[in-house]
Amino acid sequence: MALTAHSTIGDWMNDPTGGPLIRGLFEQTGADPELLTPVLGLPLQQLVAMSQGQLPQSVVDDLVRAANNGEIPEDDASEGWAEKVTAGRFAGKTVIVTGAASGIGKATASRIAREGGRVIASDIAAEKLDALKAELPDADIVTVAGDLTKQDAIDAVLAAAGDRIDGLANVAGINDDFSPAGETPDAVWDRVIAINLTAPFKLMRAVIPVMEKAGRGAILNVSSEAGLRGNASGNAYTASKHGIIGVTKSAAFMYGPKGIRVNSVAPRRRGHRHPDAPEHVRVRLRPSRPVPAGHPDRRDRRAPGRVDHVPAVGRRRQHQRRHPRLRRRMVGAVSTAPAKPTPPPTRTAGAFRVFTARRVGRLRDPAGGISRR
């Protein structure tokens, strides 16, 4: 199969012709090809947008020609990943997106705007916010530059949103220096907690009264794989991402009955978890138990300090599997014991139902929301 701009980066890297071309390009720029590991599933064309102007379209075209004897073959856009925009999905809705100048925040703001929503795009990088607005001249994007650790910046975001706020996507965040608890400086701790935990909480506190008055709303807090385990980053970042999951659970319980849905997602890197970390940090965060060949990133290994929340039903079934005399209950045996009356549904059952999954990254509200697919 011919390599095209819509072939995945992984296909290019694994191809005997495309692989050397990609590695040669990175060697010319002095960059490490390993930086591509998290995006191997994306099409090569996607690098043009992700590079924010550093990789022009002409470079991708030259790579395609070099891989196909100087010609650009007919490109089937269905190959690889392709974004599918649903026109009008956010029509008439106002959504606040933090961290909107780059990365996940920019992609979120762009998608909502292209699907008809009014976006209040917030970030500390004013120039990048202006670039986002310039890329989508026909979209309804209001940019608010500021440091969300300051109350005046939060007030400016609320003022720009106005009287209607349908959604809040707390995406903005920073990593730490990968230091453990015994070595974390006060400055690192204070800065990471302020941006990753305190600022999202204050924004939630500010928008919830507006949503309560309307009787509806959706809040999405972006956590991380570091919010699910202890060996994904340093002490401060791990604490902040565990904290935002706790804030999400509490708010979901308190405000779910009032029509406000609060969810969290936990993105993780594909491939190597810490491509930007120094070697001594990679060694420190490496799993203590060796990982079998062919499974470089197994997530089912036991790690020190790991706690698995197994529902009571799951524990009972595990017990039944271990004891053959109890297995008959699992295959439809009729019990002679009187049936217990089913208790009426409680507030707690409905609010925490979505949190029974071990990984917050799998949370998904049946009624939809900002993260609905």
N, C-alpha and C positions, 0 to 999 in steps of 0.2 A: 504494500500500500504506500502510495506517495506521501511524503511529509508535506503538510500544508500549515498555514498560520493557525488553523483550527485543530491541528493535532495537539495532543496534550504534551506538556513539557516532559512528562515521564517517557512518552513515546519517542520524543526527540533524543533524550538522554540515553535511552536503551538502543537506539538505532546505530548501526556501525558507521553510517555516514553522518547522521545528525548529531550524535554524541560528541565527536571531536569538534564539530563546528561550534556547538554551544560552549564547550569547555575552552576552545580557543578564543572565543569572544570575551569570556570572563577573564582569561589570562591577559588579554590585551588591556583590559581596564584595571587590572590588579585586584579584581574581586574573586572571592572563593565560590566556585560552582556549588558548594554545599548549601549556599544561601537559598538555592532553588528547592531544597528538599521539602519545605512546608507547602509548596505550590505545585507539586508534580502532577496533580490531577487537573490543573487548569490548562486551557489552551495557550499556546505560545503567544497568540495575539493579545491575551490579557495583560502581558507584561508591559505593553505600551501604555495602558491606562494606569497600571500599578506603579510605574516608574515616575509618574507625574512630570513627564516631559524629558526625563533623562535618557529614555530609550525611544528614539523616533521610529516612525513606521517604516522608514527606508531600511533600517537595520533588519527588521523582521523580513521585509521583502528580499533583501540580499541573502539572508539565511535560507529562505525557501528556494531561491534560484540556485544557490550553491549546492543544495541537497538534491536538486532535480536537473542537473546538467544544464544550468543556465536558463531554465524555463520555469514559469509559475504555473503549475497544473490547475485544473478546475478544482475549486475549493468547495467542498460540501460543508456548509456551515453547521450541519447537524452533528458533525464529529466533535467529540469532546464536550465540555460544559458550555452551555449558552444560557444567558439570562433571559427569563421570560417575564415580561412586564404585563401586569393586568391593568388595563386602562380603567380609570375611574374608581379603583378600589378604595382610595382614600379621599374621594371627592367630598368636599364640604367639611373635612376634618382638619383640626390643627394639632400638630404633633411637635413636641420639643425634643430635639436630638442633641446630646452633648458629645463632645469629641468629634464634631462633624467635619473637621478640616482634613482628616486623613483616616485611612484604615477602615475598620468596621463602621465607625461613626459616619464617615463620608459615604460609604456604600449604602448605609441605612437611610441617611438624609436624601441621597440622590434617588433611591428607589421610591420612597414615599412621595417625593416631589413629582417624579415622572408618572406616578399612579394617581395624580390629581390632588394630593394633599397640600396643605399649607404647612411649611416647615419653618420652625424657629431653630436655626442652626447656631449652636454655641460652641466656641472653642477659644483657646488663648491665642491662637495664631490667626491674626486678623487678615494677613495677606492670603493665606490659604482659603479662608472663608470667602474672600472676594473672588478667588479663582473658582471655587465651587459654584458661586452664583453666576459667574461669567460662562461656565460650561453649560448651564441650563437657563438661558435667558428668558425662556417662555414659562419657566416654573415659578411658583409662588414661594420664594425662599426669603426669609428675613434673617439676616446675619446679626449676631450679637457677640462681639469679641470681649473677652474678660476672663478673669481668674475666678472660677466658681467656688474657691475656698473663701472668697470675700462676699459678704452679704450684699454689697451694692451690685455685684455682677448677677446674683440670683434675682434681685429686685428688677434689674434691667431685662432679664429673660421673661419674667412674669409680665412686665409691662408690655413687652413686644408681643406676647401671646394674646393679651386682651382677656375678654370675659369668657372665652370658650377654649378649653384645653381637653382634647379627646385622648391624647396619649403622651407619655413621657418615656423616652429611651435614654437611660443613663448608661452611656457607653464610655465616656472619658475615663482614662486611667493611666497610670504609669507603673513601671516595674521598679523593683528595689535594686540593691547592690549584691543580692544573693547571700547576704550575711546571715549567720545563725543568730539565735537570741543572745548569746553571750558576746557577740561582736557588733550588734546593730547600733549605729550611732543615733543619738536623739534626733538629729536633723533628718536622717533618712526615715526614721519611724514617723515623725510628725508630718513630714511632707506626703508620704505614701498614704497614711491613714486619712489625712485631710482631703486628698484628691479622690481616693478610691472608695472611701466609706462615708466621711462626714459630708462632703458635697452632695453625693447622691441622696443621702438622708434628708438634707435640708431642702433639696429640690422636691423630693416627695412630700415633705411637710408643707411646702408652699403650694403645690398643685392639688393636693387631696381635697381641701375645702371647695375648690372650684368644681372638682369632679363629684363631690358629695352633693353639691347643690344641683348639678345636672342629673344625678342619679346614674351616672355611667362614667367609664374611663378605663384606661389600660396603662399599666406601668410595667416596663421591662428593665430589669437590672442585669447588666452584663457582669457575670462573675468570671471564673476561669477554672481550668483543671486544678489550679492551686487552691481553689475553694473546696475541693473534694478530698485532697490528700496533702501530705506534708513534704513531699520530695519533688515538687514542681518548681519551686522558686525559693526566695529567701524568707526570713522571718516576717518582715513587715508586710510584704505583698501577700503572703499566705494568710496572715491574720486579717488583712483587709478584705480579701475575697471570701474567706469563711464568714466574716462579719456581714457582708452584703447579702449572703444567702440567709443569714438569720433575720436581717431586716425584711427581706422578701417574705419569709415564712410568717413573721409576725403581722406584717401589713396584709397579707393574703387572708389571714384568719380574721383580723379586725374589720377589714373593709369589703371582703367578699360579699357579705349579705347586703351591702349598700350599693352593689352594682359595679364595684371597682375591682378589676382583675389585676393581680400583681404576680408576675412570673419572673423567672431568672433563667439565663442560659449560661453554659460554661464552655466556651470555646477552648480548643486545645490545638497545639501545633501538630502538623502531620510530619512524620519522620522524626528527626532528632529534636528533642524538646528544647534544647538550649543552644542554638547556633551562635548566639551573640555572647555567651558566657565564656570567661577564661577557662583554660583547661583544668585548673585546680578546682574551679567551681563545678565543672562537669563531673569530676571524680567524686566530689563531695556529695552530689545529688544522684550519683549512680546507684541503682538498686543494690542492696546488700546480697541478694540472691541472684546467681547467674541466670540469664534468660536463655532459653533453648534456641538453637540456631533456627533461623526462619521466622522467628517471632521477636524482632528487635524492640518491639514496644508493647509487650503483653500487658494488659491492664488487669488481669485476674490473679496476679501474684500477690502474696501476702507481704505487707510491709510493716515494719515496726510501728506500733501506735495506731494501726488501721482499725477502724471500727465499722462493722457492717450492720446496718439496721435491717434485720430480717423480720418481716411481719409474722405475727403469731401463727397464722395459717401456714406459712412457709415452714416454720420450725416444726409444726405438727406433722406435716407431710414428710419432712425429712426423717422424723422419728418413725413414721409408719414404714418408710422404705427400709429402714434398718431392722425392723422387727416384722418378720413374715406373718406372725399371728395377727397383726393389725392391718395387713394389706387388704383383707377382704372389704374393709370399709372404703377403700379407694376404688373398688371395682363394682360398686352398686349394691352392696349388702344392705338389707333392710334392718334398721335398728328398732328394737321393741320399746326403747325408752320414750317417754312422752316428749313431744316436741315443745321446745321452749318458745314462748311468744317472741316475735321479732320486735325489738325496741324501736320506738319512733326515731326518725332521723334527727340527729342533733347538729348544732352549729359546727361543732368540732369536726364531725365526720366529713361534712361537705367542704370545709375550709382546708383541711389537710389532706384530702384525697390525692391531690396532684403531687404531694410531697412524699408519697410512699416509695417512689422510685429512688434507688440509691444515688443515681447520678442526676444532679439538677439540670444538666444539659439536655435531659430527655423530657423536661417538663413541657407540657403542651395543654392549653386550656381547650376543652371541647367546643366552646363557643367562639373560639378564634381570638384575634387581637393583633397587636403589632407584629408578633412573630408568627402569625398564622400562615401556613403554606397551602 
